[in-house]
């Protein structure tokens, strides 16, 4: 059998400009993919219109170019892939893995905010559309994270019956991510540790849909001075595409790569960094413990 070539991806949501935490995730996934001699893709996860900031998808792509990180294939937009998600949903419904749910937050409060019944506990309400939940079995899912080590999670206890289609008809991140990774042939997922808790749900969906399981590597988060995730929600300042080298050097430093030589442009700096980068450097980097910014 021919071994499948490494294919990684960076999948930002267009809810604001590229900030430093996202830049670290992008550079980290790019370095691991290039070190493996593989491809690096970009996917715009624009399936939540209420949260989307107009123009941010284009701004993110432009910033990636400015930082020397153009993808190997044209970017994919989730908003244009609804047919794939619909087909996956219909397969799950046909096989009896999903159910309609009219539960409110008050209904779930009695269960600790987690739905574990395998069926809706609220009366059906034909006057309004339901959400659709995936039945979570009493199943412990185990996997090896290439940085965080061995992981396990009991799906019913931790995640419960999770939503895959919202009341508004919008697709969940869990379903869209799994379908896209499978359809795009993604072999390895390198992303922030805030998404580590999504992995068991995604592995279960992969099994139900007959999709291959990629490898996983979850990068520790870049934190602010108060120990919170540096993100758009905490008003993180965007990186400056007009002056990319300082932020790019800092991002590489956070990933354990110290490039001493001067570089004239981001592409040159990334080539230097790739010569120095070893995945083991991620374990030695200050990324694991030290808040920044």
N, C-alpha and C positions, 0 to 999 in steps of 0.2 A: 504494500500500500504506500502511496505517496503521502508524505507528511504535509498537512495543510500549512501554507505560508501564514506567518503571523499577520494579523490585521487588527489594529487598534483604532480607537476613535476618541474624539473629544465632543461632548454633547451639551453645549450651553443652552440655557433658556433665555429668550430675548426679553428679559425683564429689566434691562439696564445696560450700561456700558461695561466692557471688560474691566474687572478690577483685579487687584494683585492676587487674591486667593484663586480666582479663575485662571489667571496667567500661570500660576504655579501648577495647577492641575493640567493645563494645556501643555506646558513644557514637560512636565513629568510623563504624561502619556506619550508625547512625541519622542522623548529620549528612550523610553523603554521599547517603543515600536522600532525605532531606528537601530537600537543596539541589537535587536533580534533580526535585523535585516528585513523588516516588514513594512507594511503600508500603514498610513495614518489618515483617517477620515475625519470629517467634521459633519455633525448632524445638528441642525437647529431644532430644538424641542419646543415648537410653538403650538402646543395643543391646549393652551390655557389663555384664550384671548383676553379675559378680564384682567390678567396680570401682565400682559405684554405691553411694553413701551414702544410706541411707533418709532420705527427707524433703528431700533437697537440691534436687530439681526444684521442689518447691513453694517452698522458700526462695529459689531463684534468681528465680522468677517474682515473688514478693512483693517482693524487693529491686529488680527492674527497675521495678515500679510505684512504689516509694518514691522512685526516682531519676528519675521522670518519663518512663519509657520503656515504656509499655504497647504491645504490638504492635497492628497494625491489624486483625488477624484472631486468632481463638483459637489458642493455641499448638498445635503439632503434636508428637506423641510418636512417635518412631521405633519404639518397642516395639509399637505398634499397627498397624504398616504392613508386617508380614512378608509379606503376600500380594503386595505390589508388588515386593518384593525377590525373592521366589520366581519371579514371572513373568519378571523381568529375567534371573535366573540361568538359567531354562529356555531362554530365547531364546539366551543365550550358549552353553549346552551344545548346543542344537540346531544352532547354526551352527559348532560345532567350535572355539570359542575358549577353552574351559576343559578342564582335565583333573584327575583325582583324583591326590593326592600323599600318599605315606606317608613322605616324607623327614624325618629327624630333624635337629636342629641339627648333630649330628656329620656327617651326610651332606653338609650344605651347607657345612661348614667348609672342605672341600677346594676349594670354588668361591668362597671369600671371603665366604661367608655369603649369596650371591645365587644364586638358581636361574635358569639361563639355557638350559635344555635343551629346553623345550617339551614335555617329558614327564617323568614321575617317574623318577628314577635309582635309587630304592630298590625292592626287591621288593614287589609287592602283598601286603597282609596282610588277608585277608577277616575276620580276627577283630576288627579295629578299624576305625572309620570313618576315611576320609581327609579331609584338607583339600582344597579345590578352588582351583586356581590359574588365573589368566588367562595365556595364552601372550603373551609380550611380543615383538613383532616388532622387527627391526633397523630402527627408525624414529626419526628425529629430529623431535620435536614442538617447534614454535615458537609462541610467543604473546607478546602485549604486556601487561605488567603496568602498570596505570595509575600506579603509584608506583615500582616497582622497575625499570621499563623493559623492553627486549627480553629475552626468556628463550628458552632452548632446552635440550632434554634428549633424549639417545638413550635410548629406553625400555628396550631390552634391557641396555645397559651399566650404567645407573644403577639402575633398579628391578628388572629381571629379571621372571621369571614370578611375579607377586604374588598373594597369597592374597585371594580374595573371599568364601570361606566357610570358617570355621575348623573344626577337628576336632570341636569341641563342637557344631557346627551353627549357631554365631553368625555373623551377617553382618558383613562387614568394613566399616569406616568408608568406604572408597573406593566400594564399590558403593552403600551406603545413601545416602551424600551425593549421588552423581550422580543416582540415581533420584528422590530427594526434590526436588533443585533443579529437575529437569525437570518433575516432576509438579506442583510448586507454582508453576511459571512464574517462577522466579528469573532475573532478567536480569543481575544484577551480584552478585559475591561479594566482600565486604570482610571480611577476617579477618587474623589474625596471621601474621607471616612464617614462623613455624614450620611452617605448612602450605603454604608455597610449593613444597616438594619433592613434595607430593601432586598438584600441578596437572597435570603431564604424564599421570599415570595416569588422572586424572579426565577429561581431554580425550579420551584414547583410548577410555575407556568410553563417553563421550558419542557418539563416532563410531560405535562398534559397536552401540549401542542406538538410534541415530537420534534422539538428543536434541540440542537446540540448545546451543551453547557460550556460557555467560555471559561477561561481562567480569570481570576480576579486578583487585583492588587489595589488596596484602598490606602491612599496617601493620607497621613495625618493632616489635620486642618491647619490652616494659617489662622491664628487667633489675634484679636485686638488686645489692647493693654488691659482690659478687664476679663480676659480669658474667654471671650465670646467669638464664635465663628465670624471671620471677616467675610462679609457678604453684602449684597445689595440691600438686604433688609436692615443692616446696621449702618447704612449710609457710607459704605466704603467708597473712597475716592477712586475714580477710574484711573487706569494707567494712561500714560501719555504716548500715543502712537507717533507723535511728532519728535519725540526724544526717547526712543525705545531702549537704548543700551543700558542706562542705569537700572531700570526696573527689571530688565532681562538678566542682568548680572545678579541682582538680588534674588530673583526667582531661582536661578541656578545654584546660588549659595544655599538657599533653603532646601534644595534637593541634594546637597552634599557635593556639589561640583564647584571647585574653586579654579576659575580660569584666570591665570596671571597675565597672559599675553594680551596686549592691546588688540582690539579688533576694530576694523573700520566700519562694519555694518553688522546687523543681527545675524545674517546668514553665516558670516565668517565666525562670529562668536559661537554660534550653535555648532559649527563644524569642530571648533576647538573643544567645546564642551563634550561633544560626542566621543572624542578621542580619550577624554578623561573619565567619562561616566562609567560606573559599574552599578548594577542594581543594588548590590550590597551597600553602596554609599547611602542609600535611602535610610538604612537602619542606623547609620552613624551620624546622619545629619541632625542639626538642631531643630528640624521640623517637628520632631516627635515631642519636644518638651517646652520649647520657649515661645511664649506669646510675642507677637510683634505688632507694630504700628499702633 
